[in-house]
Amino acid sequence: MQAITASLAGMVFKVLVKPGDQVSPGQEVVRLESMKMEIPVESEIQGTVLEVPVKEGDFVNDGDPLVIIED
């Protein structure tokens, strides 16, 4: 199990995956908004989404888990 984490503080603008989805390296899974800019968050691994502990509108800090993946 691995977590894709936020690389900066911001608001979750869009969640692009749900539990059960297959993801591959380079696939965008979440889009954050920080300082009026949209920042894509991509998976670095291939696997299955187990959990998405955030929802659109949530505020996150650097290092917070966004998507949990089973590889």
N, C-alpha and C positions, 0 to 999 in steps of 0.2 A: 504494500500500500504506500502510495506517495501522495503528497499534497502539492498542488500548484498554488503558490502564494502570491500575495500582492507585492509588487516591487516598489510601491510608493503608497502614501496615504491618499485617499480620495473616496469618491462615491461609486458604487456599483451602478453603472449606466445600463448595461445589458448583460443578461446571462444567456449564453448561446448553447448550452448543453443541459441535459437532465440525467438523472440516474438511469443506468442501462445503456446509455449512448457509448459507442466506440469512438475513441479519439486517436489521432496519430500526431507524431511530432510536427510542429509548425501550424497545427490547427488552432484557430482562435477559439477560446472557450468562454472568455469574459471580456467585457470592455469596461474600463474604468474611466471616470471623468475626474480630472484634477486641473485646477487653474484654467477652467473653460476649454480644456483640450481633452479629446478622447484618446485613451491609451489602450491598444489591444494587448490582451494577455494570452499567450499561446502555450499549448502543451509542449513539453520537452520529451515526453515519452508516449509510447503506444499502450493502450489499455482500455479498460471499461470504467466509466464514471460510476462510483459507488455512492457519492454524496455531494451535494452542492450546499454548503452551510451558509451561503449568503443569498440574498434576494435583491432585486433591483431596488435602488434607493438606500440600501445599507451603506454606512460609512465604514471603511476599513483602514487599517494602519499597515505600514510596511511590515511584511512577514506574516500577515493574517492569512489563514487558509481560505482559498476561494473554491477549489474543486479537489475532491479526494478521488484518486484513480488507483485501481488495482491493475498491476501490469502482468 
